[in-house]
Amino acid sequence: MCLQIEDKKYKLATTLKWHEYIIGGIPFIVCLSGGAIGGAIGALASFSNYTFFRGNESTTNKYMKVIGVNILCFLFYFFVAGLIYNLIH
């Protein structure tokens, strides 16, 4: 994606591949069962994943960070959901 100003092109963001959108968007699954809390956690994790994919690091580092964020997203959601459940009951 480029922005052109006075015949000069500026790169805004790199375009992700289809599989990077899918892998990076896995945390949105939390939205299905998590409501507002799951949506917030899932959205934050997905945006973090897309930022990592657009970074200048090696492909292995990118995927390791994204997998780590995906795992932490689910663990954090279950922790918060359990905490809220215990506070209510």
mmCIF file as gemmi writes it, N, C-alpha and C atoms, coordinates in Angstrom:
data_model
loop_
_atom_site.group_PDB
_atom_site.id
_atom_site.type_symbol
_atom_site.label_atom_id
_atom_site.label_alt_id
_atom_site.label_comp_id
_atom_site.label_asym_id
_atom_site.label_entity_id
_atom_site.label_seq_id
_atom_site.pdbx_PDB_ins_code
_atom_site.Cartn_x
_atom_site.Cartn_y
_atom_site.Cartn_z
_atom_site.occupancy
_atom_site.B_iso_or_equiv
_atom_site.pdbx_formal_charge
_atom_site.auth_seq_id
_atom_site.auth_asym_id
_atom_site.pdbx_PDB_model_num
ATOM 1 N N . MET Axp A 1 ? 0.851 -1.155 0 1 0 ? 1 A 1
ATOM 2 C CA . MET Axp A 1 ? 0 0 0 1 0 ? 1 A 1
ATOM 3 C C . MET Axp A 1 ? 0.905 1.228 0 1 0 ? 1 A 1
ATOM 4 N N . CYS Axp A 2 ? 0.688 2.13 -0.943 1 0 ? 2 A 1
ATOM 5 C CA . CYS Axp A 2 ? 1.536 3.308 -1.074 1 0 ? 2 A 1
ATOM 6 C C . CYS Axp A 2 ? 0.699 4.582 -1.085 1 0 ? 2 A 1
ATOM 7 N N . LEU Axp A 3 ? 1.306 5.613 -0.579 1 0 ? 3 A 1
ATOM 8 C CA . LEU Axp A 3 ? 0.734 6.952 -0.61 1 0 ? 3 A 1
ATOM 9 C C . LEU Axp A 3 ? 1.61 7.778 -1.535 1 0 ? 3 A 1
ATOM 10 N N . GLN Axp A 4 ? 0.989 8.475 -2.476 1 0 ? 4 A 1
ATOM 11 C CA . GLN Axp A 4 ? 1.762 9.257 -3.419 1 0 ? 4 A 1
ATOM 12 C C . GLN Axp A 4 ? 1.519 10.739 -3.171 1 0 ? 4 A 1
ATOM 13 N N . ILE Axp A 5 ? 2.608 11.463 -2.918 1 0 ? 5 A 1
ATOM 14 C CA . ILE Axp A 5 ? 2.562 12.907 -2.716 1 0 ? 5 A 1
ATOM 15 C C . ILE Axp A 5 ? 3.591 13.536 -3.643 1 0 ? 5 A 1
ATOM 16 N N . GLU Axp A 6 ? 3.124 14.388 -4.553 1 0 ? 6 A 1
ATOM 17 C CA . GLU Axp A 6 ? 3.994 15.079 -5.504 1 0 ? 6 A 1
ATOM 18 C C . GLU Axp A 6 ? 4.946 14.12 -6.206 1 0 ? 6 A 1
ATOM 19 N N . ASP Axp A 7 ? 4.399 13.108 -6.831 1 0 ? 7 A 1
ATOM 20 C CA . ASP Axp A 7 ? 5.155 12.109 -7.592 1 0 ? 7 A 1
ATOM 21 C C . ASP Axp A 7 ? 6.163 11.32 -6.771 1 0 ? 7 A 1
ATOM 22 N N . LYS Axp A 8 ? 6.027 11.339 -5.466 1 0 ? 8 A 1
ATOM 23 C CA . LYS Axp A 8 ? 6.901 10.57 -4.588 1 0 ? 8 A 1
ATOM 24 C C . LYS Axp A 8 ? 6.038 9.561 -3.847 1 0 ? 8 A 1
ATOM 25 N N . LYS Axp A 9 ? 6.412 8.272 -3.896 1 0 ? 9 A 1
ATOM 26 C CA . LYS Axp A 9 ? 5.631 7.22 -3.261 1 0 ? 9 A 1
ATOM 27 C C . LYS Axp A 9 ? 6.2 6.895 -1.892 1 0 ? 9 A 1
ATOM 28 N N . TYR Axp A 10 ? 5.293 6.783 -0.92 1 0 ? 10 A 1
ATOM 29 C CA . TYR Axp A 10 ? 5.659 6.425 0.444 1 0 ? 10 A 1
ATOM 30 C C . TYR Axp A 10 ? 4.967 5.128 0.801 1 0 ? 10 A 1
ATOM 31 N N . LYS Axp A 11 ? 5.741 4.165 1.252 1 0 ? 11 A 1
ATOM 32 C CA . LYS Axp A 11 ? 5.189 2.871 1.625 1 0 ? 11 A 1
ATOM 33 C C . LYS Axp A 11 ? 4.537 2.987 2.997 1 0 ? 11 A 1
ATOM 34 N N . LEU Axp A 12 ? 3.236 2.644 3.087 1 0 ? 12 A 1
ATOM 35 C CA . LEU Axp A 12 ? 2.511 2.738 4.349 1 0 ? 12 A 1
ATOM 36 C C . LEU Axp A 12 ? 2.638 1.458 5.161 1 0 ? 12 A 1
ATOM 37 N N . ALA Axp A 13 ? 2.349 0.343 4.547 1 0 ? 13 A 1
ATOM 38 C CA . ALA Axp A 13 ? 2.432 -0.941 5.248 1 0 ? 13 A 1
ATOM 39 C C . ALA Axp A 13 ? 2.594 -2.043 4.214 1 0 ? 13 A 1
ATOM 40 N N . THR Axp A 14 ? 3.288 -3.093 4.609 1 0 ? 14 A 1
ATOM 41 C CA . THR Axp A 14 ? 3.436 -4.219 3.704 1 0 ? 14 A 1
ATOM 42 C C . THR Axp A 14 ? 2.141 -5.015 3.677 1 0 ? 14 A 1
ATOM 43 N N . THR Axp A 15 ? 1.844 -5.59 2.548 1 0 ? 15 A 1
ATOM 44 C CA . THR Axp A 15 ? 0.647 -6.408 2.403 1 0 ? 15 A 1
ATOM 45 C C . THR Axp A 15 ? 0.95 -7.8 2.942 1 0 ? 15 A 1
ATOM 46 N N . LEU Axp A 16 ? 0.067 -8.294 3.774 1 0 ? 16 A 1
ATOM 47 C CA . LEU Axp A 16 ? 0.249 -9.63 4.337 1 0 ? 16 A 1
ATOM 48 C C . LEU Axp A 16 ? -0.259 -10.683 3.368 1 0 ? 16 A 1
ATOM 49 N N . LYS Axp A 17 ? 0.291 -11.872 3.485 1 0 ? 17 A 1
ATOM 50 C CA . LYS Axp A 17 ? -0.185 -13.006 2.691 1 0 ? 17 A 1
ATOM 51 C C . LYS Axp A 17 ? -1.454 -13.554 3.343 1 0 ? 17 A 1
ATOM 52 N N . TRP Axp A 18 ? -2.211 -14.354 2.598 1 0 ? 18 A 1
ATOM 53 C CA . TRP Axp A 18 ? -3.492 -14.851 3.099 1 0 ? 18 A 1
ATOM 54 C C . TRP Axp A 18 ? -3.318 -15.675 4.36 1 0 ? 18 A 1
ATOM 55 N N . HIS Axp A 19 ? -2.266 -16.494 4.417 1 0 ? 19 A 1
ATOM 56 C CA . HIS Axp A 19 ? -2.075 -17.349 5.59 1 0 ? 19 A 1
ATOM 57 C C . HIS Axp A 19 ? -1.631 -16.538 6.811 1 0 ? 19 A 1
ATOM 58 N N . GLU Axp A 20 ? -0.987 -15.396 6.591 1 0 ? 20 A 1
ATOM 59 C CA . GLU Axp A 20 ? -0.613 -14.539 7.714 1 0 ? 20 A 1
ATOM 60 C C . GLU Axp A 20 ? -1.85 -13.88 8.325 1 0 ? 20 A 1
ATOM 61 N N . TYR Axp A 21 ? -2.829 -13.542 7.477 1 0 ? 21 A 1
ATOM 62 C CA . TYR Axp A 21 ? -4.093 -13.017 8.002 1 0 ? 21 A 1
ATOM 63 C C . TYR Axp A 21 ? -4.811 -14.061 8.849 1 0 ? 21 A 1
ATOM 64 N N . ILE Axp A 22 ? -4.786 -15.306 8.406 1 0 ? 22 A 1
ATOM 65 C CA . ILE Axp A 22 ? -5.476 -16.374 9.147 1 0 ? 22 A 1
ATOM 66 C C . ILE Axp A 22 ? -4.77 -16.659 10.464 1 0 ? 22 A 1
ATOM 67 N N . ILE Axp A 23 ? -3.457 -16.856 10.427 1 0 ? 23 A 1
ATOM 68 C CA . ILE Axp A 23 ? -2.7 -17.164 11.643 1 0 ? 23 A 1
ATOM 69 C C . ILE Axp A 23 ? -2.749 -15.986 12.611 1 0 ? 23 A 1
ATOM 70 N N . GLY Axp A 24 ? -2.622 -14.783 12.086 1 0 ? 24 A 1
ATOM 71 C CA . GLY Axp A 24 ? -2.669 -13.602 12.939 1 0 ? 24 A 1
ATOM 72 C C . GLY Axp A 24 ? -4.043 -13.335 13.52 1 0 ? 24 A 1
ATOM 73 N N . GLY Axp A 25 ? -5.093 -13.808 12.85 1 0 ? 25 A 1
ATOM 74 C CA . GLY Axp A 25 ? -6.457 -13.585 13.306 1 0 ? 25 A 1
ATOM 75 C C . GLY Axp A 25 ? -7.026 -14.673 14.192 1 0 ? 25 A 1
ATOM 76 N N . ILE Axp A 26 ? -6.248 -15.684 14.499 1 0 ? 26 A 1
ATOM 77 C CA . ILE Axp A 26 ? -6.728 -16.777 15.369 1 0 ? 26 A 1
ATOM 78 C C . ILE Axp A 26 ? -7.26 -16.274 16.707 1 0 ? 26 A 1
ATOM 79 N N . PRO Axp A 27 ? -6.66 -15.262 17.331 1 0 ? 27 A 1
ATOM 80 C CA . PRO Axp A 27 ? -7.208 -14.794 18.61 1 0 ? 27 A 1
ATOM 81 C C . PRO Axp A 27 ? -8.645 -14.265 18.535 1 0 ? 27 A 1
ATOM 82 N N . PHE Axp A 28 ? -9.135 -13.95 17.338 1 0 ? 28 A 1
ATOM 83 C CA . PHE Axp A 28 ? -10.524 -13.501 17.232 1 0 ? 28 A 1
ATOM 84 C C . PHE Axp A 28 ? -11.506 -14.62 17.58 1 0 ? 28 A 1
ATOM 85 N N . ILE Axp A 29 ? -11.03 -15.86 17.659 1 0 ? 29 A 1
ATOM 86 C CA . ILE Axp A 29 ? -11.878 -16.972 18.094 1 0 ? 29 A 1
ATOM 87 C C . ILE Axp A 29 ? -12.376 -16.727 19.512 1 0 ? 29 A 1
ATOM 88 N N . VAL Axp A 30 ? -11.59 -16.04 20.306 1 0 ? 30 A 1
ATOM 89 C CA . VAL Axp A 30 ? -11.979 -15.718 21.679 1 0 ? 30 A 1
ATOM 90 C C . VAL Axp A 30 ? -13.252 -14.872 21.686 1 0 ? 30 A 1
ATOM 91 N N . CYS Axp A 31 ? -13.459 -14.082 20.65 1 0 ? 31 A 1
ATOM 92 C CA . CYS Axp A 31 ? -14.657 -13.229 20.559 1 0 ? 31 A 1
ATOM 93 C C . CYS Axp A 31 ? -15.937 -14.059 20.54 1 0 ? 31 A 1
ATOM 94 N N . LEU Axp A 32 ? -15.866 -15.252 19.988 1 0 ? 32 A 1
ATOM 95 C CA . LEU Axp A 32 ? -17.071 -16.079 19.856 1 0 ? 32 A 1
ATOM 96 C C . LEU Axp A 32 ? -17.648 -16.476 21.201 1 0 ? 32 A 1
ATOM 97 N N . SER Axp A 33 ? -16.791 -16.72 22.166 1 0 ? 33 A 1
ATOM 98 C CA . SER Axp A 33 ? -17.29 -17.131 23.475 1 0 ? 33 A 1
ATOM 99 C C . SER Axp A 33 ? -17.009 -16.11 24.564 1 0 ? 33 A 1
ATOM 100 N N . GLY Axp A 34 ? -16.264 -15.082 24.246 1 0 ? 34 A 1
ATOM 101 C CA . GLY Axp A 34 ? -15.801 -14.184 25.288 1 0 ? 34 A 1
ATOM 102 C C . GLY Axp A 34 ? -16.53 -12.87 25.424 1 0 ? 34 A 1
ATOM 103 N N . GLY Axp A 35 ? -17.425 -12.563 24.528 1 0 ? 35 A 1
ATOM 104 C CA . GLY Axp A 35 ? -18.125 -11.294 24.624 1 0 ? 35 A 1
ATOM 105 C C . GLY Axp A 35 ? -17.18 -10.116 24.518 1 0 ? 35 A 1
ATOM 106 N N . ALA Axp A 36 ? -17.441 -9.093 25.311 1 0 ? 36 A 1
ATOM 107 C CA . ALA Axp A 36 ? -16.636 -7.87 25.24 1 0 ? 36 A 1
ATOM 108 C C . ALA Axp A 36 ? -15.203 -8.1 25.714 1 0 ? 36 A 1
ATOM 109 N N . ILE Axp A 37 ? -15.045 -8.879 26.765 1 0 ? 37 A 1
ATOM 110 C CA . ILE Axp A 37 ? -13.693 -9.142 27.285 1 0 ? 37 A 1
ATOM 111 C C . ILE Axp A 37 ? -12.899 -9.958 26.274 1 0 ? 37 A 1
ATOM 112 N N . GLY Axp A 38 ? -13.51 -11 25.744 1 0 ? 38 A 1
ATOM 113 C CA . GLY Axp A 38 ? -12.842 -11.814 24.727 1 0 ? 38 A 1
ATOM 114 C C . GLY Axp A 38 ? -12.557 -11.023 23.459 1 0 ? 38 A 1
ATOM 115 N N . GLY Axp A 39 ? -13.49 -10.143 23.102 1 0 ? 39 A 1
ATOM 116 C CA . GLY Axp A 39 ? -13.279 -9.31 21.919 1 0 ? 39 A 1
ATOM 117 C C . GLY Axp A 39 ? -12.116 -8.365 22.082 1 0 ? 39 A 1
ATOM 118 N N . ALA Axp A 40 ? -12.006 -7.765 23.253 1 0 ? 40 A 1
ATOM 119 C CA . ALA Axp A 40 ? -10.903 -6.842 23.508 1 0 ? 40 A 1
ATOM 120 C C . ALA Axp A 40 ? -9.561 -7.575 23.507 1 0 ? 40 A 1
ATOM 121 N N . ILE Axp A 41 ? -9.521 -8.708 24.179 1 0 ? 41 A 1
ATOM 122 C CA . ILE Axp A 41 ? -8.272 -9.485 24.232 1 0 ? 41 A 1
ATOM 123 C C . ILE Axp A 41 ? -7.914 -10.011 22.845 1 0 ? 41 A 1
ATOM 124 N N . GLY Axp A 42 ? -8.904 -10.543 22.123 1 0 ? 42 A 1
ATOM 125 C CA . GLY Axp A 42 ? -8.662 -11.081 20.785 1 0 ? 42 A 1
ATOM 126 C C . GLY Axp A 42 ? -8.223 -10.017 19.794 1 0 ? 42 A 1
ATOM 127 N N . ALA Axp A 43 ? -8.857 -8.845 19.855 1 0 ? 43 A 1
ATOM 128 C CA . ALA Axp A 43 ? -8.492 -7.764 18.938 1 0 ? 43 A 1
ATOM 129 C C . ALA Axp A 43 ? -7.079 -7.262 19.218 1 0 ? 43 A 1
ATOM 130 N N . LEU Axp A 44 ? -6.752 -7.084 20.482 1 0 ? 44 A 1
ATOM 131 C CA . LEU Axp A 44 ? -5.411 -6.624 20.847 1 0 ? 44 A 1
ATOM 132 C C . LEU Axp A 44 ? -4.344 -7.624 20.383 1 0 ? 44 A 1
ATOM 133 N N . ALA Axp A 45 ? -4.609 -8.9 20.597 1 0 ? 45 A 1
ATOM 134 C CA . ALA Axp A 45 ? -3.644 -9.93 20.186 1 0 ? 45 A 1
ATOM 135 C C . ALA Axp A 45 ? -3.518 -9.991 18.664 1 0 ? 45 A 1
ATOM 136 N N . SER Axp A 46 ? -4.634 -9.874 17.945 1 0 ? 46 A 1
ATOM 137 C CA . SER Axp A 46 ? -4.579 -9.928 16.481 1 0 ? 46 A 1
ATOM 138 C C . SER Axp A 46 ? -3.826 -8.744 15.906 1 0 ? 46 A 1
ATOM 139 N N . PHE Axp A 47 ? -4.082 -7.551 16.426 1 0 ? 47 A 1
ATOM 140 C CA . PHE Axp A 47 ? -3.35 -6.386 15.943 1 0 ? 47 A 1
ATOM 141 C C . PHE Axp A 47 ? -1.857 -6.506 16.258 1 0 ? 47 A 1
ATOM 142 N N . SER Axp A 48 ? -1.519 -7.091 17.395 1 0 ? 48 A 1
ATOM 143 C CA . SER Axp A 48 ? -0.107 -7.329 17.724 1 0 ? 48 A 1
ATOM 144 C C . SER Axp A 48 ? 0.509 -8.301 16.724 1 0 ? 48 A 1
ATOM 145 N N . ASN Axp A 49 ? -0.236 -9.35 16.393 1 0 ? 49 A 1
ATOM 146 C CA . ASN Axp A 49 ? 0.267 -10.336 15.432 1 0 ? 49 A 1
ATOM 147 C C . ASN Axp A 49 ? 0.532 -9.702 14.068 1 0 ? 49 A 1
ATOM 148 N N . TYR Axp A 50 ? -0.397 -8.888 13.595 1 0 ? 50 A 1
ATOM 149 C CA . TYR Axp A 50 ? -0.211 -8.25 12.296 1 0 ? 50 A 1
ATOM 150 C C . TYR Axp A 50 ? 0.972 -7.291 12.32 1 0 ? 50 A 1
ATOM 151 N N . THR Axp A 51 ? 1.211 -6.649 13.455 1 0 ? 51 A 1
ATOM 152 C CA . THR Axp A 51 ? 2.377 -5.776 13.589 1 0 ? 51 A 1
ATOM 153 C C . THR Axp A 51 ? 3.663 -6.589 13.524 1 0 ? 51 A 1
ATOM 154 N N . PHE Axp A 52 ? 3.671 -7.74 14.183 1 0 ? 52 A 1
ATOM 155 C CA . PHE Axp A 52 ? 4.854 -8.609 14.13 1 0 ? 52 A 1
ATOM 156 C C . PHE Axp A 52 ? 5.112 -9.088 12.705 1 0 ? 52 A 1
ATOM 157 N N . PHE Axp A 53 ? 4.052 -9.469 11.983 1 0 ? 53 A 1
ATOM 158 C CA . PHE Axp A 53 ? 4.231 -9.934 10.611 1 0 ? 53 A 1
ATOM 159 C C . PHE Axp A 53 ? 4.787 -8.839 9.705 1 0 ? 53 A 1
ATOM 160 N N . ARG Axp A 54 ? 4.503 -7.596 9.997 1 0 ? 54 A 1
ATOM 161 C CA . ARG Axp A 54 ? 4.995 -6.5 9.166 1 0 ? 54 A 1
ATOM 162 C C . ARG Axp A 54 ? 6.395 -6.034 9.571 1 0 ? 54 A 1
ATOM 163 N N . GLY Axp A 55 ? 6.973 -6.636 10.587 1 0 ? 55 A 1
ATOM 164 C CA . GLY Axp A 55 ? 8.294 -6.247 11.065 1 0 ? 55 A 1
ATOM 165 C C . GLY Axp A 55 ? 9.403 -6.662 10.12 1 0 ? 55 A 1
ATOM 166 N N . ASN Axp A 56 ? 10.606 -6.252 10.442 1 0 ? 56 A 1
ATOM 167 C CA . ASN Axp A 56 ? 11.781 -6.52 9.602 1 0 ? 56 A 1
ATOM 168 C C . ASN Axp A 56 ? 12.621 -7.679 10.112 1 0 ? 56 A 1
ATOM 169 N N . GLU Axp A 57 ? 12.046 -8.542 10.922 1 0 ? 57 A 1
ATOM 170 C CA . GLU Axp A 57 ? 12.801 -9.653 11.496 1 0 ? 57 A 1
ATOM 171 C C . GLU Axp A 57 ? 12.757 -10.857 10.564 1 0 ? 57 A 1
ATOM 172 N N . SER Axp A 58 ? 13.447 -11.908 10.978 1 0 ? 58 A 1
ATOM 173 C CA . SER Axp A 58 ? 13.425 -13.133 10.181 1 0 ? 58 A 1
ATOM 174 C C . SER Axp A 58 ? 12.04 -13.776 10.271 1 0 ? 58 A 1
ATOM 175 N N . THR Axp A 59 ? 11.739 -14.585 9.299 1 0 ? 59 A 1
ATOM 176 C CA . THR Axp A 59 ? 10.438 -15.251 9.244 1 0 ? 59 A 1
ATOM 177 C C . THR Axp A 59 ? 10.224 -16.135 10.457 1 0 ? 59 A 1
ATOM 178 N N . THR Axp A 60 ? 11.255 -16.813 10.902 1 0 ? 60 A 1
ATOM 179 C CA . THR Axp A 60 ? 11.137 -17.689 12.067 1 0 ? 60 A 1
ATOM 180 C C . THR Axp A 60 ? 10.775 -16.88 13.308 1 0 ? 60 A 1
ATOM 181 N N . ASN Axp A 61 ? 11.426 -15.748 13.523 1 0 ? 61 A 1
ATOM 182 C CA . ASN Axp A 61 ? 11.117 -14.907 14.677 1 0 ? 61 A 1
ATOM 183 C C . ASN Axp A 61 ? 9.687 -14.402 14.625 1 0 ? 61 A 1
ATOM 184 N N . LYS Axp A 62 ? 9.241 -14.002 13.446 1 0 ? 62 A 1
ATOM 185 C CA . LYS Axp A 62 ? 7.871 -13.512 13.294 1 0 ? 62 A 1
ATOM 186 C C . LYS Axp A 62 ? 6.869 -14.576 13.72 1 0 ? 62 A 1
ATOM 187 N N . TYR Axp A 63 ? 7.035 -15.78 13.188 1 0 ? 63 A 1
ATOM 188 C CA . TYR Axp A 63 ? 6.085 -16.846 13.487 1 0 ? 63 A 1
ATOM 189 C C . TYR Axp A 63 ? 6.159 -17.289 14.943 1 0 ? 63 A 1
ATOM 190 N N . MET Axp A 64 ? 7.335 -17.292 15.529 1 0 ? 64 A 1
ATOM 191 C CA . MET Axp A 64 ? 7.453 -17.654 16.942 1 0 ? 64 A 1
ATOM 192 C C . MET Axp A 64 ? 6.751 -16.631 17.828 1 0 ? 64 A 1
ATOM 193 N N . LYS Axp A 65 ? 6.887 -15.352 17.508 1 0 ? 65 A 1
ATOM 194 C CA . LYS Axp A 65 ? 6.206 -14.318 18.28 1 0 ? 65 A 1
ATOM 195 C C . LYS Axp A 65 ? 4.696 -14.427 18.132 1 0 ? 65 A 1
ATOM 196 N N . VAL Axp A 66 ? 4.235 -14.663 16.919 1 0 ? 66 A 1
ATOM 197 C CA . VAL Axp A 66 ? 2.795 -14.766 16.678 1 0 ? 66 A 1
ATOM 198 C C . VAL Axp A 66 ? 2.21 -15.978 17.397 1 0 ? 66 A 1
ATOM 199 N N . ILE Axp A 67 ? 2.888 -17.098 17.346 1 0 ? 67 A 1
ATOM 200 C CA . ILE Axp A 67 ? 2.412 -18.299 18.058 1 0 ? 67 A 1
ATOM 201 C C . ILE Axp A 67 ? 2.399 -18.037 19.557 1 0 ? 67 A 1
ATOM 202 N N . GLY Axp A 68 ? 3.431 -17.368 20.058 1 0 ? 68 A 1
ATOM 203 C CA . GLY Axp A 68 ? 3.467 -17.023 21.476 1 0 ? 68 A 1
ATOM 204 C C . GLY Axp A 68 ? 2.324 -16.101 21.874 1 0 ? 68 A 1
ATOM 205 N N . VAL Axp A 69 ? 2.032 -15.102 21.052 1 0 ? 69 A 1
ATOM 206 C CA . VAL Axp A 69 ? 0.915 -14.195 21.338 1 0 ? 69 A 1
ATOM 207 C C . VAL Axp A 69 ? -0.405 -14.955 21.314 1 0 ? 69 A 1
ATOM 208 N N . ASN Axp A 70 ? -0.567 -15.871 20.357 1 0 ? 70 A 1
ATOM 209 C CA . ASN Axp A 70 ? -1.802 -16.657 20.281 1 0 ? 70 A 1
ATOM 210 C C . ASN Axp A 70 ? -2.004 -17.493 21.55 1 0 ? 70 A 1
ATOM 211 N N . ILE Axp A 71 ? -0.946 -18.132 22.007 1 0 ? 71 A 1
ATOM 212 C CA . ILE Axp A 71 ? -1.042 -18.947 23.22 1 0 ? 71 A 1
ATOM 213 C C . ILE Axp A 71 ? -1.333 -18.065 24.432 1 0 ? 71 A 1
ATOM 214 N N . LEU Axp A 72 ? -0.609 -16.96 24.559 1 0 ? 72 A 1
ATOM 215 C CA . LEU Axp A 72 ? -0.836 -16.052 25.687 1 0 ? 72 A 1
ATOM 216 C C . LEU Axp A 72 ? -2.237 -15.445 25.666 1 0 ? 72 A 1
ATOM 217 N N . CYS Axp A 73 ? -2.76 -15.197 24.506 1 0 ? 73 A 1
ATOM 218 C CA . CYS Axp A 73 ? -4.109 -14.658 24.386 1 0 ? 73 A 1
ATOM 219 C C . CYS Axp A 73 ? -5.13 -15.607 25.003 1 0 ? 73 A 1
ATOM 220 N N . PHE Axp A 74 ? -5.054 -16.879 24.644 1 0 ? 74 A 1
ATOM 221 C CA . PHE Axp A 74 ? -6.007 -17.848 25.175 1 0 ? 74 A 1
ATOM 222 C C . PHE Axp A 74 ? -5.803 -18.063 26.673 1 0 ? 74 A 1
ATOM 223 N N . LEU Axp A 75 ? -4.542 -18.146 27.104 1 0 ? 75 A 1
ATOM 224 C CA . LEU Axp A 75 ? -4.277 -18.314 28.533 1 0 ? 75 A 1
ATOM 225 C C . LEU Axp A 75 ? -4.778 -17.12 29.336 1 0 ? 75 A 1
ATOM 226 N N . PHE Axp A 76 ? -4.546 -15.918 28.841 1 0 ? 76 A 1
ATOM 227 C CA . PHE Axp A 76 ? -4.992 -14.714 29.531 1 0 ? 76 A 1
ATOM 228 C C . PHE Axp A 76 ? -6.517 -14.645 29.575 1 0 ? 76 A 1
ATOM 229 N N . TYR Axp A 77 ? -7.162 -15.018 28.468 1 0 ? 77 A 1
ATOM 230 C CA . TYR Axp A 77 ? -8.624 -15.017 28.452 1 0 ? 77 A 1
ATOM 231 C C . TYR Axp A 77 ? -9.188 -15.986 29.49 1 0 ? 77 A 1
ATOM 232 N N . PHE Axp A 78 ? -8.651 -17.203 29.537 1 0 ? 78 A 1
ATOM 233 C CA . PHE Axp A 78 ? -9.15 -18.179 30.51 1 0 ? 78 A 1
ATOM 234 C C . PHE Axp A 78 ? -8.868 -17.736 31.941 1 0 ? 78 A 1
ATOM 235 N N . PHE Axp A 79 ? -7.743 -17.081 32.167 1 0 ? 79 A 1
ATOM 236 C CA . PHE Axp A 79 ? -7.437 -16.551 33.487 1 0 ? 79 A 1
ATOM 237 C C . PHE Axp A 79 ? -8.452 -15.48 33.883 1 0 ? 79 A 1
ATOM 238 N N . VAL Axp A 80 ? -8.698 -14.523 32.993 1 0 ? 80 A 1
ATOM 239 C CA . VAL Axp A 80 ? -9.643 -13.441 33.284 1 0 ? 80 A 1
ATOM 240 C C . VAL Axp A 80 ? -11.056 -13.989 33.448 1 0 ? 80 A 1
ATOM 241 N N . ALA Axp A 81 ? -11.454 -14.926 32.58 1 0 ? 81 A 1
ATOM 242 C CA . ALA Axp A 81 ? -12.79 -15.508 32.679 1 0 ? 81 A 1
ATOM 243 C C . ALA Axp A 81 ? -12.952 -16.263 34 1 0 ? 81 A 1
ATOM 244 N N . GLY Axp A 82 ? -11.938 -17.012 34.4 1 0 ? 82 A 1
ATOM 245 C CA . GLY Axp A 82 ? -11.987 -17.721 35.68 1 0 ? 82 A 1
ATOM 246 C C . GLY Axp A 82 ? -12.03 -16.772 36.853 1 0 ? 82 A 1
ATOM 247 N N . LEU Axp A 83 ? -11.281 -15.701 36.776 1 0 ? 83 A 1
ATOM 248 C CA . LEU Axp A 83 ? -11.279 -14.698 37.835 1 0 ? 83 A 1
ATOM 249 C C . LEU Axp A 83 ? -12.65 -14.043 37.978 1 0 ? 83 A 1
ATOM 250 N N . ILE Axp A 84 ? -13.247 -13.669 36.879 1 0 ? 84 A 1
ATOM 251 C CA . ILE Axp A 84 ? -14.571 -13.052 36.909 1 0 ? 84 A 1
ATOM 252 C C . ILE Axp A 84 ? -15.612 -14.052 37.405 1 0 ? 84 A 1
ATOM 253 N N . TYR Axp A 85 ? -15.508 -15.3 36.964 1 0 ? 85 A 1
ATOM 254 C CA . TYR Axp A 85 ? -16.444 -16.329 37.402 1 0 ? 85 A 1
ATOM 255 C C . TYR Axp A 85 ? -16.36 -16.504 38.936 1 0 ? 85 A 1
ATOM 256 N N . ASN Axp A 86 ? -15.139 -16.545 39.465 1 0 ? 86 A 1
ATOM 257 C CA . ASN Axp A 86 ? -14.96 -16.711 40.91 1 0 ? 86 A 1
ATOM 258 C C . ASN Axp A 86 ? -15.447 -15.494 41.688 1 0 ? 86 A 1
ATOM 259 N N . LEU Axp A 87 ? -15.331 -14.32 41.112 1 0 ? 87 A 1
ATOM 260 C CA . LEU Axp A 87 ? -15.82 -13.128 41.8 1 0 ? 87 A 1
ATOM 261 C C . LEU Axp A 87 ? -17.352 -13.079 41.831 1 0 ? 87 A 1
ATOM 262 N N . ILE Axp A 88 ? -17.976 -13.589 40.802 1 0 ? 88 A 1
ATOM 263 C CA . ILE Axp A 88 ? -19.442 -13.571 40.723 1 0 ? 88 A 1
ATOM 264 C C . ILE Axp A 88 ? -20.049 -14.658 41.606 1 0 ? 88 A 1
ATOM 265 N N . HIS Axp A 89 ? -19.443 -15.813 41.618 1 0 ? 89 A 1
ATOM 266 C CA . HIS Axp A 89 ? -20.024 -16.95 42.365 1 0 ? 89 A 1
ATOM 267 C C . HIS Axp A 89 ? -19.358 -17.096 43.694 1 0 ? 89 A 1
